[in-house]
Amino acid sequence: MRFAEAYAENDVLAVYAKYHLRPNYNHCIIYPFDVEEYGTWRRISSIEGVALSLLNGERRSKDVAAMLSYLFDIGMGQSENVMRTMIAHSRSEPGKEFLELCKPDGWISNSCNVEKFINGFKCDDFDVKKNENKLDVPLSLLLMPSNKCDVNCIYCYSERRQISHKDHLPVGRWLEIIDEAADNGIDIVTLSGGDPFTYAGIDELFKKMASRKIKFLAPTKTYISKERAGILLDTGMCETSTIQISIDGCGPVVDKMMGVRDYAPRAIESIENLTEKGFFVRTNTVCTPMNLREIPNLVRMLYKKGVKRAGITNYARSFFRHNEALFLSQVEIEWAKEQINKLKDELTWDQLRCNMGIRDFSCMDIEEKKIGWRKRAHCSGGKSSMSVTADGRVILCEQVPQEAPYIVGDLKNNSLREVWNSIDLQAFVCPPKELFSGTVCSDCDVFNECHSIYGRCFRDALFTYGSPYSPSPNCPRAPKGIRMS
């Protein structure tokens, strides 16, 4: 059915199944239940959130308005205005509507427990100025159960820190963390590392996340045999997971990029074995001058093998392993984009995605920076996400060292909420100005706003200037930087 365009009292509405709803302090957030798009969450008022929780595909709009009038002790005219505002909010971003007009004959909706939802709101200890974009609990978690990997990629961005067996989080603790996440409404997880499939207890984690209805992404470069694919199917993860296979080409050049022999045929066979079992398989391809010309043939092959979504990106700088020769030129990037756009049309493959571009702060002028700065992405670390390492350390970006000052807590003996609300985490997200002495940040008028609202990219600061207590290189006031991708 079409999306609701305006308030009509006899319309039957429901939240589109792709979206989930969650109380957040004294308001509410709505977000795509998707491992790639969840970051585009939106804040709505508590009364709008309650209205959405009541729209279960069976009630008419005027019935929900009457319920709002009773619950919040307001007039019908005011509650109807809430409905109008909510519908307008749904339509504010084309292609991201979260309300749908339903058939009045038992449409299955994305409904929730209304009483539990209302009881989830809290107004105490909430300082809007200090927590402008910090959620009550994370929207997503990145879990790194293992630092091991079966390959040795030339572009790897993982630290691959050596951890003794006794220091690893045991399977039981990982299961507790997953349960705590689900109990707090966290239903999106990305696995990373290392390769999560090298963790001995990974199937137990898969089973737990599947049983708690957590949507998760499991990337791997480990070979998946037919037998292994069957075992994975038995965990129940097929319904809630996306498995990502990294593959950068079909020819022998890929072996040089992976640091192992015969990687491509094993990756292709893994894709075949997983798709045969019904898994949603997506792929990731990193483009360098070494494998650029293989991309068109690779994409056609992936489409034929049943890959649901393929992502193509260009090489980006790693803190732990970097080679300038792996950067693509602008001409090479434009060629790749042109080829991918042609293939998208040729194959009618909407899920073929290209994320390629140059981020070079060594040659960007101030006007370019000003334009980009106004449109800059907000950092989610410590605002809506956090990462857990193999030994339980909590960091806010998987690409930085797993050591002080980047550690903001540990989950060996502390709960998710304890770390999320800790002084250490808050101090890292909104550090004191004194730490930036000698930088352009030390006398900046919008220093607090930059941290509390937007979230400064401390990763780029570290990569560029050697310290997280430096400006983001995309800031118009920042010194000349380096090329990042």
Secondary structure by P-SEA (a helix, b strand, c coil): ccccccccccbbbbccccbbbbbccccbbbbbcccccccbbbbbcaaaaaaaaaccccccaaaaaaaaaaaacccaaaaaaaaaaaaaaaacccccccbbbbccccccccccaaaaaaaccccccccccccccccccccbbbbbccccccccccccccccccccccccccaaaaaaaaaaaaaacccbbbbbccccccccaaaaaaaaaaaabbbbbbbbcccccaaaaaaaaaacccccbbbbbbbccccaaaaaaacccaaaaaaaaaaaaaaaaccbbbbbbbbccccccaaaaaaaaaaaacccbbbbbcbbbbcccccccccccaaaaaaaaaaaaaaaaaaccccccccccccccccccaaaaaaaaabbbbbccccccccccccccccccccccccccccccccccccaaaaaacaaaaaaacccccccccccccccccccccccccccaaaaaaacccccccccccccccccccccc
